[in-house]
């Protein structure tokens, strides 16, 4: 018996006359100027590298700019490259390192396995790994774990830096979504008079007894625009304006936080993390007495709603016995709504 040894899988087997269709993938994680240069340098480097090899032909240089590597969902070019691989338009992918390809070990291994099943190799230059070799998966897992640990470490450092800034009373404003303020010449919040009047009107209408739904109708009927320039208002936006401490000149920091660096999921802080309140930080749009009365009224309405919901739940099982009463109540509610609508 003659044993015919297996061919080494360090490179994709092709006819000596058939060129490998090669794609390169590069990524920079921020859009800062120094990273912009790195982004352009990587594209030029891979274009030159692939074109210099006679056995390779360049398919494309896929590059994601200013995107985190911990998730592939928002990496448009990466996903386009994977689709082309699945459509058998690419034979080989080359990238600088595992951390450029993915900083999530699970995603990294998943895509490497998918491509390997298609007979497509991935070459990681820094680690000197070709995924078609027998031992590469272990090394990818190892290096991928290091890359993920590095991401988690960076995330913790960023969180620590933010919390340190909070403790020092350094406030950052999201002016794009904050009606009534803009960034002043001195870098501090500056009141926008016409927008501030909309905020004051919302507070006044609420204290006058208007519901969120009716305030929404008033705003839309009057053609008032939201902070982002939209004509359509929603009740949750109005509620957030009424609850926002910035309108009284204060700033409460760390109301939300990022759950982890892999999913990037942002959640509300219900006491899991410390919060920091800076009082009288900037010029208020509404006075403190008005703001406090609005918070009390919000609490009263929420409490009343909870009691009402509980009563309805308890009475629900008897509703079929009192169908006529329900019809009368519905008519009464309709008349009340018509009356409220006629106010404006």
N, C-alpha and C positions, 0 to 999 in steps of 0.2 A: 504493500500500500504506500502510495506517495502522498505526503501532506503538502497541500498548497497553502502557504501562510496567507493570513488576511492582510489586505493592503492597509498601510498606516493611514489613519483618518485625520492627520494633522492639516490636511488641505482637502478641499472638495475635489473628488475625482472627476476629471473632465478630459475630453480628447485634447491632445496637445495643440490642436488647431482651434479649440473653442475657448474663448476668453471668459473669465469670470465677471459677472455683472456685480460690481461692488458699490455699496452705498456707505457713506460715513454719517455718523450721528454725533453732534456736538451740542452742548447746552451750557449756558451761564445762568446762575440762579438769581441775579439781580440785574436791574437795568441801569446801574450806575455807570459813569463814564469810563472808569478803568476796566469794567467788565465788558463794556461795549467794544473796547479795543480787543479784548481777549476773544470775543465772539467773532469779530472779523478775521482775526489771526487764525482761529481754528478752521474757518471755512477755506481760507487761502491755503493753509497747510495741507488739508485733506484733498483739496482739488489737485494740488501739485503732486502729492504722494501717489494718488491713484493713477494720475495721467502718466507718471514716470515708469510705471510697471507695464511692460508689454502684454503680460498675460491678464491684466485687469482692464476693464472698461468702466468708466464712471457712469453710474446711474443718476446719482444726485447726492448733494450734501444736505442732509436734513438737520435743521438747527432751530432749537427753541430758545428764545431770548427772554430773560427776566422771569423764568419759571422754575419753581421748586422741583427737586428731583424725587421728593418723597411720595408724590402721587403722579400717575400717568394720565389721569382723566383730563387735565387741562393742557397737556403737552401735545398740541395739535400736530406738529411735524413728526413727533415720535409715533403717534397713532397712524399717521399717513404712511410712514415707513413700514410699520407692521402690516398694514393692509396690502401694501405692494408685495411684501414678502409672501403673504398668504396667496396672492394672485400669481406667484412664481415669476415675478419680474426682477427679483434680486437673488443673488447666489451667496453673497457674503456681506457682512456688516462689520465695519471697523469703527472703534470709538476709543477715546483717550484712556478712560478708566471705568471701573465698575461704578464709582460714585457719580460719574457723568451719565451713565446709562440709567441707573436707579439707585436711590438711597434707601429703598425699602427692600429688604432681603426677599420677602415673599414675592413681590412683583418681579424682581430681577430673575429669580429662578423660574418663575412661571413663564416669562417671555423667552428666556433662554431655552427652556424645554420645548416650547411651541416651535421655535425656529429650528431646533435640532431635529424634531420630528419631521420637519419639512426638508431636512437635509441642508439647512442654512446655518453656517457658522457665524459666530460673533468673536471678533478679535479685540481683546482688551490690551492696549499697548503697554500701559504702565505696569500691569501685573504679568505681562507676557503670557496671556492665557488665550488659547483657541478652544472654543466650547465643543468642538468636535472630538477633542482628545478624551480619553477614558476617565482621567482623573480631574478634569476641569470643574465638574459640578461641585465637588467638595471644596475646591479653592474658591469658586464663586460664592458659595455659601459662607465661607470664612471671611472673605474680603467684603462681601455684602453686609455681613453682621457688623464689621468694623465701620463701614460707611454709614449704616443706620445708627450705630452708637454715636458716631460723630455728629449726625444730624440732631439726635436727641440732646447731645451735649451743647451744641450751638443754640438749640431752642431754649434750653434751660438758662443759658447765659443771657439770651435776649430777654427772657421773662424776668430774670434777676435784674437786668438793667432797667427794664420798664418799672419794676416795683421800687427800685431805688429812686427813680425819677418821681414816682408817685409820692414817696415818703418825703421828698424834698419839695413837694408842692408844685412840680412842673406839670402844667396842664396842656394837653394837646386837643385842639378843636377840629372836628370834622365839619368844616364850614359848608361843604357841599350839601349836607343834609340838615343843616341848622338854620331854620328860618329866622330872620331878624338880625343876624350878625354877619360880618365879613372880617377878614384879616386886615387890621389897620396898618398904617405906614410904620408904626413902631413894633409891629409883630403881635400886638395885643388885639383882643376882640373889639370891633367897632360896630355900633348899632347902625342898622340900615333903617332910616325913619319909616319909609312906606311899608316895609315888611314888618316892622315892630308894631305898626298899627293893626295889622292882621292878627298878630299874636294877642294883643290887648283885647281885640274884638272877640276872639275865641274865649278868652277868660271871662269877659263880661257876659257873653251869651250863656256860658255854662252856669255862672252864678245867678243868672236870670231864670234858670230852670230849663233851659234847652237841653235836649238829649244830644248825644253824639250824632245821631242820624239827622236831626234837624239842623245842627250846626253845619254838617256836611252840605245840606241843601242850600243853606244861606251862602256858604262860601262859593259853591259851584254856580249858584244863581247870580252872584255878584261878579263872577269872572275872576275871582282871586286865584293866584297861582301858588303852588307849593314851593318849597325851597329848591326843588329840582326843575321848576318851570312847568309842572303839569297842571292841567285844568281840573283833573279828577282828584278828589280827596277821598280818603278812606277813614273809617272810624278809628282804627288803630293809630293812624298818624295823628289825628286830633287828640286822642288820649295821651299819646307820648308827649305832645306839646304841653298838655296840661300837667303832666308829671315831671317835666324836665326842669331840674333845679337850676340850670344855666340861665333861665329867664328871670331868676331872682338874684342873679349875680354870683351864685355858688358854682362849684364844680365837684361832682362826685366821680372819683376815678376807680377803675377796675370793676365796672358794672357787669362786664362780660370778660371771659378769658378763653384761651385756646385749650381745648381738652388735651390734645396731644399733637406732636409734630408730624405724625403720619397721616391722620385724617384731616388735620387742620380744622376740625369742627369747633366752632365758637358757640359757647353756651352762656346762659345768664348766671351771674354769680348770686347764689342764694345763701351765701355765708360760707361757702367752701374755701374762699380766698378772702383776705382782708380787703376792705374798701377804704378809700381816703377822701375825706371831704374838706375842700378848701372854701371857706366862707368869704364873701365880699371880694371875690377874685377879680371881677370886672363889673362894668356898669350894668345895672339891671334894666329889664324892659318892663317888668311888673313889680309893684312894691311887695314887700314881704307879707304884709297883712292879707293882701289879695291872694297871693300864692298859698298861704297857710289855709285860708278859707276854702280855696279850691281843693286842697288835699283832704280837708275834712269832709267836703261835699262828695268827693270821689269815694271816700271810705263809707260814707252813709249810704250812697246809692248801691255800692257793691254789697254791703250788709243787707240792705232791703231786698236786693235781687236774690240773694241766697235764701232768705226767708221765704220769698215768693216762690222760688223754684221748689223748695222743700214742701210748701203747702200744695202746690200743683201735683207733685208726685204722690203725696198722701191721698189726694182727692181723686186721682186718676182712675182708680178702680171702680169709682161710683159714677163715672162720667156718662155711661150708657143709660143710667137711671134718670139723668137730669139733662137730656138732650135739649129740651125747650129752654131751660135756664141758660145753657151754653150759648144758644142762638141769641138770646137777649143780651148776654154779656158781650158777645161778638159785635152786635149792633151798637152797643154802648161804647165799646172801644173804638169802633170806626168813627163814630160821631166825635169822640175826643181827639182822634188823630186829625180829622178834618178841621176841627177848631184850632188845633195847634199850627197846622199848615197855613191857616188863614192869617196867622199873626203877622207873617211877613209876605 
